[in-house]
């Protein structure tokens, strides 16, 4: 069984920023991590994954 958990990109970005900021990173460093690693990884997963049998969308 394959399951996809998805949310709008803006929601994901806000959640990722909050995660890094909650860990005590300065905003500029958090932004670099989100834009330089986290969001590119999320895009790769979204574009290259096989279609899921079930999709759960949050927002």
CHARMM-style PDB file with segment names, atoms N, HN, CA, C and O in Angstrom:
ATOM      1  N   UNK     1       0.850  -1.161   0.000  1.00  0.00      PROA
ATOM      2  CA  UNK     1       0.000   0.000   0.000  1.00  0.00      PROA
ATOM      3  C   UNK     1       0.907   1.238   0.000  1.00  0.00      PROA
ATOM      4  O   UNK     1       1.912   1.282   0.709  1.00  0.00      PROA
ATOM      5  N   UNK     2       0.540   2.232  -0.798  1.00  0.00      PROA
ATOM      6  HN  UNK     2      -0.277   2.197  -1.374  1.00  0.00      PROA
ATOM      7  CA  UNK     2       1.277   3.501  -0.812  1.00  0.00      PROA
ATOM      8  C   UNK     2       0.349   4.616  -0.364  1.00  0.00      PROA
ATOM      9  O   UNK     2      -0.817   4.679  -0.753  1.00  0.00      PROA
ATOM     10  N   UNK     3       0.900   5.495   0.464  1.00  0.00      PROA
ATOM     11  HN  UNK     3       1.848   5.444   0.779  1.00  0.00      PROA
ATOM     12  CA  UNK     3       0.134   6.616   1.008  1.00  0.00      PROA
ATOM     13  C   UNK     3       0.938   7.892   0.786  1.00  0.00      PROA
ATOM     14  O   UNK     3       2.143   7.920   1.034  1.00  0.00      PROA
ATOM     15  N   UNK     4       0.283   8.930   0.327  1.00  0.00      PROA
ATOM     16  HN  UNK     4      -0.696   8.907   0.126  1.00  0.00      PROA
ATOM     17  CA  UNK     4       0.911  10.239   0.146  1.00  0.00      PROA
ATOM     18  C   UNK     4       0.305  11.216   1.153  1.00  0.00      PROA
ATOM     19  O   UNK     4      -0.914  11.350   1.253  1.00  0.00      PROA
ATOM     20  N   UNK     5       1.167  11.885   1.883  1.00  0.00      PROA
ATOM     21  HN  UNK     5       2.158  11.777   1.802  1.00  0.00      PROA
ATOM     22  CA  UNK     5       0.739  12.966   2.768  1.00  0.00      PROA
ATOM     23  C   UNK     5       1.120  14.264   2.076  1.00  0.00      PROA
ATOM     24  O   UNK     5       2.293  14.481   1.774  1.00  0.00      PROA
ATOM     25  N   UNK     6       0.156  15.119   1.824  1.00  0.00      PROA
ATOM     26  HN  UNK     6      -0.797  14.942   2.070  1.00  0.00      PROA
ATOM     27  CA  UNK     6       0.475  16.345   1.096  1.00  0.00      PROA
ATOM     28  C   UNK     6      -0.207  17.546   1.736  1.00  0.00      PROA
ATOM     29  O   UNK     6      -1.212  17.433   2.438  1.00  0.00      PROA
ATOM     30  N   UNK     7       0.386  18.695   1.460  1.00  0.00      PROA
ATOM     31  HN  UNK     7       1.203  18.787   0.890  1.00  0.00      PROA
ATOM     32  CA  UNK     7      -0.180  19.959   1.894  1.00  0.00      PROA
ATOM     33  C   UNK     7       0.306  21.019   0.908  1.00  0.00      PROA
ATOM     34  O   UNK     7       1.273  20.789   0.182  1.00  0.00      PROA
ATOM     35  N   UNK     8      -0.345  22.159   0.877  1.00  0.00      PROA
ATOM     36  HN  UNK     8      -1.131  22.346   1.467  1.00  0.00      PROA
ATOM     37  CA  UNK     8       0.108  23.226  -0.021  1.00  0.00      PROA
ATOM     38  C   UNK     8       1.559  23.607   0.291  1.00  0.00      PROA
ATOM     39  O   UNK     8       1.981  23.574   1.447  1.00  0.00      PROA
ATOM     40  N   UNK     9       2.303  23.962  -0.733  1.00  0.00      PROA
ATOM     41  HN  UNK     9       1.960  23.988  -1.672  1.00  0.00      PROA
ATOM     42  CA  UNK     9       3.715  24.294  -0.578  1.00  0.00      PROA
ATOM     43  C   UNK     9       3.933  25.415   0.432  1.00  0.00      PROA
ATOM     44  O   UNK     9       4.905  25.386   1.186  1.00  0.00      PROA
ATOM     45  N   UNK    10       3.026  26.414   0.454  1.00  0.00      PROA
ATOM     46  HN  UNK    10       2.236  26.437  -0.159  1.00  0.00      PROA
ATOM     47  CA  UNK    10       3.199  27.513   1.410  1.00  0.00      PROA
ATOM     48  C   UNK    10       3.063  27.029   2.847  1.00  0.00      PROA
ATOM     49  O   UNK    10       3.746  27.530   3.740  1.00  0.00      PROA
ATOM     50  N   UNK    11       2.182  26.057   3.073  1.00  0.00      PROA
ATOM     51  HN  UNK    11       1.626  25.651   2.348  1.00  0.00      PROA
ATOM     52  CA  UNK    11       1.998  25.494   4.408  1.00  0.00      PROA
ATOM     53  C   UNK    11       3.242  24.706   4.806  1.00  0.00      PROA
ATOM     54  O   UNK    11       3.727  24.826   5.931  1.00  0.00      PROA
ATOM     55  N   UNK    12       3.747  23.910   3.891  1.00  0.00      PROA
ATOM     56  HN  UNK    12       3.353  23.813   2.977  1.00  0.00      PROA
ATOM     57  CA  UNK    12       4.965  23.147   4.158  1.00  0.00      PROA
ATOM     58  C   UNK    12       6.125  24.071   4.488  1.00  0.00      PROA
ATOM     59  O   UNK    12       6.869  23.829   5.438  1.00  0.00      PROA
ATOM     60  N   UNK    13       6.276  25.124   3.707  1.00  0.00      PROA
ATOM     61  HN  UNK    13       5.672  25.321   2.936  1.00  0.00      PROA
ATOM     62  CA  UNK    13       7.359  26.079   3.946  1.00  0.00      PROA
ATOM     63  C   UNK    13       7.246  26.715   5.333  1.00  0.00      PROA
ATOM     64  O   UNK    13       8.242  26.840   6.045  1.00  0.00      PROA
ATOM     65  N   UNK    14       6.044  27.110   5.709  1.00  0.00      PROA
ATOM     66  HN  UNK    14       5.235  27.008   5.131  1.00  0.00      PROA
ATOM     67  CA  UNK    14       5.839  27.720   7.032  1.00  0.00      PROA
ATOM     68  C   UNK    14       6.150  26.722   8.143  1.00  0.00      PROA
ATOM     69  O   UNK    14       6.763  27.085   9.147  1.00  0.00      PROA
ATOM     70  N   UNK    15       5.736  25.480   7.973  1.00  0.00      PROA
ATOM     71  HN  UNK    15       5.238  25.186   7.158  1.00  0.00      PROA
ATOM     72  CA  UNK    15       6.004  24.464   8.988  1.00  0.00      PROA
ATOM     73  C   UNK    15       7.504  24.183   9.112  1.00  0.00      PROA
ATOM     74  O   UNK    15       8.026  24.025  10.216  1.00  0.00      PROA
ATOM     75  N   UNK    16       8.181  24.124   7.978  1.00  0.00      PROA
ATOM     76  HN  UNK    16       7.757  24.252   7.081  1.00  0.00      PROA
ATOM     77  CA  UNK    16       9.634  23.881   8.005  1.00  0.00      PROA
ATOM     78  C   UNK    16      10.365  25.036   8.677  1.00  0.00      PROA
ATOM     79  O   UNK    16      11.269  24.820   9.485  1.00  0.00      PROA
ATOM     80  N   UNK    17       9.972  26.260   8.340  1.00  0.00      PROA
ATOM     81  HN  UNK    17       9.238  26.435   7.684  1.00  0.00      PROA
ATOM     82  CA  UNK    17      10.595  27.419   8.983  1.00  0.00      PROA
ATOM     83  C   UNK    17      10.371  27.382  10.489  1.00  0.00      PROA
ATOM     84  O   UNK    17      11.295  27.628  11.265  1.00  0.00      PROA
ATOM     85  N   UNK    18       9.154  27.077  10.898  1.00  0.00      PROA
ATOM     86  HN  UNK    18       8.403  26.877  10.268  1.00  0.00      PROA
ATOM     87  CA  UNK    18       8.839  27.016  12.327  1.00  0.00      PROA
ATOM     88  C   UNK    18       9.680  25.949  13.019  1.00  0.00      PROA
ATOM     89  O   UNK    18      10.152  26.148  14.139  1.00  0.00      PROA
ATOM     90  N   UNK    19       9.861  24.826  12.351  1.00  0.00      PROA
ATOM     91  HN  UNK    19       9.478  24.665  11.441  1.00  0.00      PROA
ATOM     92  CA  UNK    19      10.669  23.753  12.945  1.00  0.00      PROA
ATOM     93  C   UNK    19      12.089  24.232  13.214  1.00  0.00      PROA
ATOM     94  O   UNK    19      12.609  24.047  14.314  1.00  0.00      PROA
ATOM     95  N   UNK    20      12.726  24.853  12.205  1.00  0.00      PROA
ATOM     96  HN  UNK    20      12.304  25.003  11.311  1.00  0.00      PROA
ATOM     97  CA  UNK    20      14.110  25.313  12.367  1.00  0.00      PROA
ATOM     98  C   UNK    20      14.210  26.446  13.384  1.00  0.00      PROA
ATOM     99  O   UNK    20      15.147  26.485  14.181  1.00  0.00      PROA
ATOM    100  N   UNK    21      13.258  27.357  13.359  1.00  0.00      PROA
ATOM    101  HN  UNK    21      12.496  27.326  12.712  1.00  0.00      PROA
ATOM    102  CA  UNK    21      13.272  28.459  14.323  1.00  0.00      PROA
ATOM    103  C   UNK    21      13.059  27.947  15.745  1.00  0.00      PROA
ATOM    104  O   UNK    21      13.687  28.437  16.683  1.00  0.00      PROA
ATOM    105  N   UNK    22      12.174  26.960  15.905  1.00  0.00      PROA
ATOM    106  HN  UNK    22      11.664  26.562  15.143  1.00  0.00      PROA
ATOM    107  CA  UNK    22      11.938  26.374  17.228  1.00  0.00      PROA
ATOM    108  C   UNK    22      13.175  25.667  17.769  1.00  0.00      PROA
ATOM    109  O   UNK    22      13.335  25.525  18.982  1.00  0.00      PROA
ATOM    110  N   UNK    23      14.048  25.226  16.867  1.00  0.00      PROA
ATOM    111  HN  UNK    23      13.918  25.341  15.883  1.00  0.00      PROA
ATOM    112  CA  UNK    23      15.301  24.593  17.274  1.00  0.00      PROA
ATOM    113  C   UNK    23      16.381  25.621  17.593  1.00  0.00      PROA
ATOM    114  O   UNK    23      17.502  25.264  17.956  1.00  0.00      PROA
ATOM    115  N   UNK    24      16.030  26.911  17.453  1.00  0.00      PROA
ATOM    116  HN  UNK    24      15.120  27.201  17.158  1.00  0.00      PROA
ATOM    117  CA  UNK    24      16.946  27.972  17.848  1.00  0.00      PROA
ATOM    118  C   UNK    24      17.828  28.520  16.739  1.00  0.00      PROA
ATOM    119  O   UNK    24      18.738  29.301  17.017  1.00  0.00      PROA
ATOM    120  N   UNK    25      17.589  28.136  15.497  1.00  0.00      PROA
ATOM    121  HN  UNK    25      16.849  27.501  15.271  1.00  0.00      PROA
ATOM    122  CA  UNK    25      18.398  28.667  14.409  1.00  0.00      PROA
ATOM    123  C   UNK    25      17.981  30.108  14.100  1.00  0.00      PROA
ATOM    124  O   UNK    25      16.803  30.449  14.201  1.00  0.00      PROA
ATOM    125  N   UNK    26      18.939  30.944  13.727  1.00  0.00      PROA
ATOM    126  HN  UNK    26      19.897  30.667  13.645  1.00  0.00      PROA
ATOM    127  CA  UNK    26      18.591  32.296  13.280  1.00  0.00      PROA
ATOM    128  C   UNK    26      17.746  32.214  12.000  1.00  0.00      PROA
ATOM    129  O   UNK    26      17.846  31.251  11.239  1.00  0.00      PROA
ATOM    130  N   UNK    27      16.926  33.224  11.780  1.00  0.00      PROA
ATOM    131  HN  UNK    27      16.845  34.006  12.398  1.00  0.00      PROA
ATOM    132  CA  UNK    27      16.009  33.200  10.638  1.00  0.00      PROA
ATOM    133  C   UNK    27      16.733  33.002   9.309  1.00  0.00      PROA
ATOM    134  O   UNK    27      16.262  32.249   8.457  1.00  0.00      PROA
ATOM    135  N   UNK    28      17.868  33.665   9.125  1.00  0.00      PROA
ATOM    136  HN  UNK    28      18.251  34.277   9.817  1.00  0.00      PROA
ATOM    137  CA  UNK    28      18.597  33.541   7.855  1.00  0.00      PROA
ATOM    138  C   UNK    28      19.091  32.116   7.633  1.00  0.00      PROA
ATOM    139  O   UNK    28      19.059  31.616   6.509  1.00  0.00      PROA
ATOM    140  N   UNK    29      19.541  31.471   8.683  1.00  0.00      PROA
ATOM    141  HN  UNK    29      19.567  31.878   9.596  1.00  0.00      PROA
ATOM    142  CA  UNK    29      20.023  30.088   8.577  1.00  0.00      PROA
ATOM    143  C   UNK    29      18.847  29.146   8.318  1.00  0.00      PROA
ATOM    144  O   UNK    29      18.943  28.227   7.504  1.00  0.00      PROA
ATOM    145  N   UNK    30      17.743  29.384   9.015  1.00  0.00      PROA
ATOM    146  HN  UNK    30      17.664  30.130   9.676  1.00  0.00      PROA
ATOM    147  CA  UNK    30      16.544  28.570   8.803  1.00  0.00      PROA
ATOM    148  C   UNK    30      16.064  28.699   7.362  1.00  0.00      PROA
ATOM    149  O   UNK    30      15.725  27.700   6.727  1.00  0.00      PROA
ATOM    150  N   UNK    31      16.034  29.923   6.846  1.00  0.00      PROA
ATOM    151  HN  UNK    31      16.309  30.734   7.362  1.00  0.00      PROA
ATOM    152  CA  UNK    31      15.590  30.153   5.467  1.00  0.00      PROA
ATOM    153  C   UNK    31      16.503  29.419   4.481  1.00  0.00      PROA
ATOM    154  O   UNK    31      16.031  28.832   3.507  1.00  0.00      PROA
ATOM    155  N   UNK    32      17.812  29.459   4.741  1.00  0.00      PROA
ATOM    156  HN  UNK    32      18.195  29.936   5.532  1.00  0.00      PROA
ATOM    157  CA  UNK    32      18.771  28.768   3.869  1.00  0.00      PROA
ATOM    158  C   UNK    32      18.506  27.260   3.866  1.00  0.00      PROA
ATOM    159  O   UNK    32      18.551  26.629   2.810  1.00  0.00      PROA
ATOM    160  N   UNK    33      18.234  26.683   5.029  1.00  0.00      PROA
ATOM    161  HN  UNK    33      18.198  27.196   5.887  1.00  0.00      PROA
ATOM    162  CA  UNK    33      17.951  25.254   5.122  1.00  0.00      PROA
ATOM    163  C   UNK    33      16.666  24.901   4.385  1.00  0.00      PROA
ATOM    164  O   UNK    33      16.605  23.904   3.666  1.00  0.00      PROA
ATOM    165  N   UNK    34      15.646  25.724   4.570  1.00  0.00      PROA
ATOM    166  HN  UNK    34      15.696  26.534   5.154  1.00  0.00      PROA
ATOM    167  CA  UNK    34      14.359  25.454   3.931  1.00  0.00      PROA
ATOM    168  C   UNK    34      14.485  25.565   2.415  1.00  0.00      PROA
ATOM    169  O   UNK    34      14.072  24.659   1.690  1.00  0.00      PROA
ATOM    170  N   UNK    35      15.048  26.661   1.935  1.00  0.00      PROA
ATOM    171  HN  UNK    35      15.383  27.397   2.523  1.00  0.00      PROA
ATOM    172  CA  UNK    35      15.127  26.891   0.492  1.00  0.00      PROA
ATOM    173  C   UNK    35      16.216  26.064  -0.188  1.00  0.00      PROA
ATOM    174  O   UNK    35      16.086  25.699  -1.356  1.00  0.00      PROA
ATOM    175  N   UNK    36      17.288  25.772   0.545  1.00  0.00      PROA
ATOM    176  HN  UNK    36      17.394  26.069   1.494  1.00  0.00      PROA
ATOM    177  CA  UNK    36      18.408  25.068  -0.061  1.00  0.00      PROA
ATOM    178  C   UNK    36      18.342  23.559   0.026  1.00  0.00      PROA
ATOM    179  O   UNK    36      19.028  22.861  -0.721  1.00  0.00      PROA
ATOM    180  N   UNK    37      17.516  23.044   0.937  1.00  0.00      PROA
ATOM    181  HN  UNK    37      16.958  23.611   1.543  1.00  0.00      PROA
ATOM    182  CA  UNK    37      17.482  21.597   1.123  1.00  0.00      PROA
ATOM    183  C   UNK    37      16.057  21.048   1.243  1.00  0.00      PROA
ATOM    184  O   UNK    37      15.661  20.174   0.472  1.00  0.00      PROA
ATOM    185  N   UNK    38      15.300  21.553   2.196  1.00  0.00      PROA
ATOM    186  HN  UNK    38      15.621  22.263   2.823  1.00  0.00      PROA
ATOM    187  CA  UNK    38      14.003  20.957   2.508  1.00  0.00      PROA
ATOM    188  C   UNK    38      13.008  21.046   1.349  1.00  0.00      PROA
ATOM    189  O   UNK    38      12.426  20.033   0.960  1.00  0.00      PROA
ATOM    190  N   UNK    39      12.809  22.239   0.798  1.00  0.00      PROA
ATOM    191  HN  UNK    39      13.282  23.061   1.114  1.00  0.00      PROA
ATOM    192  CA  UNK    39      11.845  22.391  -0.292  1.00  0.00      PROA
ATOM    193  C   UNK    39      12.291  21.684  -1.567  1.00  0.00      PROA
ATOM    194  O   UNK    39      11.461  21.059  -2.227  1.00  0.00      PROA
ATOM    195  N   UNK    40      13.589  21.758  -1.946  1.00  0.00      PROA
ATOM    196  HN  UNK    40      14.263  22.265  -1.410  1.00  0.00      PROA
ATOM    197  CA  UNK    40      14.003  20.963  -3.111  1.00  0.00      PROA
ATOM    198  C   UNK    40      13.755  19.466  -2.909  1.00  0.00      PROA
ATOM    199  O   UNK    40      13.349  18.777  -3.845  1.00  0.00      PROA
ATOM    200  N   UNK    41      13.992  18.961  -1.706  1.00  0.00      PROA
ATOM    201  HN  UNK    41      14.321  19.521  -0.946  1.00  0.00      PROA
ATOM    202  CA  UNK    41      13.715  17.544  -1.436  1.00  0.00      PROA
ATOM    203  C   UNK    41      12.225  17.248  -1.561  1.00  0.00      PROA
ATOM    204  O   UNK    41      11.841  16.228  -2.134  1.00  0.00      PROA
ATOM    205  N   UNK    42      11.389  18.126  -1.033  1.00  0.00      PROA
ATOM    206  HN  UNK    42      11.701  18.954  -0.568  1.00  0.00      PROA
ATOM    207  CA  UNK    42       9.937  17.926  -1.112  1.00  0.00      PROA
ATOM    208  C   UNK    42       9.473  17.919  -2.566  1.00  0.00      PROA
ATOM    209  O   UNK    42       8.616  17.123  -2.948  1.00  0.00      PROA
ATOM    210  N   UNK    43      10.041  18.805  -3.367  1.00  0.00      PROA
ATOM    211  HN  UNK    43      10.737  19.453  -3.057  1.00  0.00      PROA
ATOM    212  CA  UNK    43       9.676  18.841  -4.797  1.00  0.00      PROA
ATOM    213  C   UNK    43      10.095  17.553  -5.501  1.00  0.00      PROA
ATOM    214  O   UNK    43       9.345  17.016  -6.316  1.00  0.00      PROA
ATOM    215  N   UNK    44      11.282  17.064  -5.188  1.00  0.00      PROA
ATOM    216  HN  UNK    44      11.891  17.501  -4.526  1.00  0.00      PROA
ATOM    217  CA  UNK    44      11.762  15.816  -5.794  1.00  0.00      PROA
ATOM    218  C   UNK    44      10.836  14.665  -5.440  1.00  0.00      PROA
ATOM    219  O   UNK    44      10.465  13.877  -6.310  1.00  0.00      PROA
ATOM    220  N   UNK    45      10.464  14.562  -4.185  1.00  0.00      PROA
ATOM    221  HN  UNK    45      10.766  15.202  -3.478  1.00  0.00      PROA
ATOM    222  CA  UNK    45       9.562  13.486  -3.764  1.00  0.00      PROA
ATOM    223  C   UNK    45       8.226  13.613  -4.501  1.00  0.00      PROA
ATOM    224  O   UNK    45       7.702  12.620  -5.005  1.00  0.00      PROA
ATOM    225  N   UNK    46       7.677  14.817  -4.565  1.00  0.00      PROA
ATOM    226  HN  UNK    46       8.103  15.624  -4.155  1.00  0.00      PROA
ATOM    227  CA  UNK    46       6.377  15.028  -5.211  1.00  0.00      PROA
ATOM    228  C   UNK    46       6.427  14.692  -6.699  1.00  0.00      PROA
ATOM    229  O   UNK    46       5.480  14.124  -7.243  1.00  0.00      PROA
ATOM    230  N   UNK    47       7.528  15.042  -7.353  1.00  0.00      PROA
ATOM    231  HN  UNK    47       8.298  15.503  -6.911  1.00  0.00      PROA
ATOM    232  CA  UNK    47       7.632  14.857  -8.802  1.00  0.00      PROA
ATOM    233  C   UNK    47       8.044  13.452  -9.205  1.00  0.00      PROA
ATOM    234  O   UNK    47       7.691  13.004 -10.296  1.00  0.00      PROA
ATOM    235  N   UNK    48       8.782  12.743  -8.356  1.00  0.00      PROA
ATOM    236  HN  UNK    48       9.068  13.107  -7.470  1.00  0.00      PROA
ATOM    237  CA  UNK    48       9.360  11.470  -8.771  1.00  0.00      PROA
ATOM    238  C   UNK    48       8.762  10.242  -8.095  1.00  0.00      PROA
ATOM    239  O   UNK    48       9.147   9.117  -8.415  1.00  0.00      PROA
ATOM    240  N   UNK    49       7.838  10.435  -7.176  1.00  0.00      PROA
ATOM    241  HN  UNK    49       7.525  11.349  -6.916  1.00  0.00      PROA
ATOM    242  CA  UNK    49       7.219   9.291  -6.502  1.00  0.00      PROA
ATOM    243  C   UNK    49       6.193   8.622  -7.407  1.00  0.00      PROA
ATOM    244  O   UNK    49       5.589   9.259  -8.269  1.00  0.00      PROA
ATOM    245  N   UNK    50       6.015   7.341  -7.193  1.00  0.00      PROA
ATOM    246  HN  UNK    50       6.506   6.823  -6.492  1.00  0.00      PROA
ATOM    247  CA  UNK    50       4.956   6.636  -7.909  1.00  0.00      PROA
ATOM    248  C   UNK    50       3.615   7.132  -7.381  1.00  0.00      PROA
ATOM    249  O   UNK    50       3.528   7.582  -6.238  1.00  0.00      PROA
ATOM    250  N   UNK    51       2.574   7.054  -8.198  1.00  0.00      PROA
ATOM    251  HN  UNK    51       2.645   6.688  -9.127  1.00  0.00      PROA
ATOM    252  CA  UNK    51       1.259   7.487  -7.696  1.00  0.00      PROA
ATOM    253  C   UNK    51       0.839   6.670  -6.473  1.00  0.00      PROA
ATOM    254  O   UNK    51       0.991   5.449  -6.440  1.00  0.00      PROA
ATOM    255  N   UNK    52       0.319   7.360  -5.490  1.00  0.00      PROA
ATOM    256  HN  UNK    52       0.196   8.352  -5.517  1.00  0.00      PROA
ATOM    257  CA  UNK    52      -0.102   6.687  -4.258  1.00  0.00      PROA
ATOM    258  C   UNK    52      -1.501   6.125  -4.387  1.00  0.00      PROA
ATOM    259  O   UNK    52      -2.339   6.655  -5.116  1.00  0.00      PROA
ATOM    260  N   UNK    53      -1.738   5.045  -3.669  1.00  0.00      PROA
ATOM    261  HN  UNK    53      -1.057   4.614  -3.077  1.00  0.00      PROA
ATOM    262  CA  UNK    53      -3.073   4.456  -3.635  1.00  0.00      PROA
ATOM    263  C   UNK    53      -4.018   5.306  -2.786  1.00  0.00      PROA
ATOM    264  O   UNK    53      -5.217   5.383  -3.055  1.00  0.00      PROA
ATOM    265  N   UNK    54      -3.464   5.932  -1.770  1.00  0.00      PROA
ATOM    266  HN  UNK    54      -2.490   5.870  -1.551  1.00  0.00      PROA
ATOM    267  CA  UNK    54      -4.236   6.776  -0.865  1.00  0.00      PROA
ATOM    268  C   UNK    54      -3.515   8.112  -0.696  1.00  0.00      PROA
ATOM    269  O   UNK    54      -2.288   8.168  -0.609  1.00  0.00      PROA
ATOM    270  N   UNK    55      -4.295   9.168  -0.651  1.00  0.00      PROA
ATOM    271  HN  UNK    55      -5.291   9.122  -0.722  1.00  0.00      PROA
ATOM    272  CA  UNK    55      -3.715  10.502  -0.470  1.00  0.00      PROA
ATOM    273  C   UNK    55      -4.420  11.201   0.683  1.00  0.00      PROA
ATOM    274  O   UNK    55      -5.648  11.274   0.734  1.00  0.00      PROA
ATOM    275  N   UNK    56      -3.617  11.709   1.604  1.00  0.00      PROA
ATOM    276  HN  UNK    56      -2.620  11.650   1.563  1.00  0.00      PROA
ATOM    277  CA  UNK    56      -4.133  12.483   2.737  1.00  0.00      PROA
ATOM    278  C   UNK    56      -3.641  13.892   2.562  1.00  0.00      PROA
ATOM    279  O   UNK    56      -2.434  14.126   2.511  1.00  0.00      PROA
ATOM    280  N   UNK    57      -4.557  14.843   2.466  1.00  0.00      PROA
ATOM    281  HN  UNK    57      -5.538  14.653   2.507  1.00  0.00      PROA
ATOM    282  CA  UNK    57      -4.206  16.235   2.261  1.00  0.00      PROA
ATOM    283  C   UNK    57      -4.513  17.019   3.529  1.00  0.00      PROA
ATOM    284  O   UNK    57      -5.598  16.920   4.102  1.00  0.00      PROA
ATOM    285  N   UNK    58      -3.514  17.808   3.951  1.00  0.00      PROA
ATOM    286  HN  UNK    58      -2.632  17.888   3.485  1.00  0.00      PROA
ATOM    287  CA  UNK    58      -3.699  18.669   5.104  1.00  0.00      PROA
ATOM    288  C   UNK    58      -3.545  20.116   4.668  1.00  0.00      PROA
ATOM    289  O   UNK    58      -3.172  20.386   3.526  1.00  0.00      PROA
ATOM    290  N   UNK    59      -3.818  21.008   5.534  1.00  0.00      PROA
ATOM    291  HN  UNK    59      -4.121  20.789   6.461  1.00  0.00      PROA
ATOM    292  CA  UNK    59      -3.668  22.389   5.142  1.00  0.00      PROA
ATOM    293  C   UNK    59      -3.642  23.275   6.263  1.00  0.00      PROA
ATOM    294  OT1 UNK    59      -3.519  24.487   6.088  1.00  0.00      PROA
TER     295      UNK     59
END
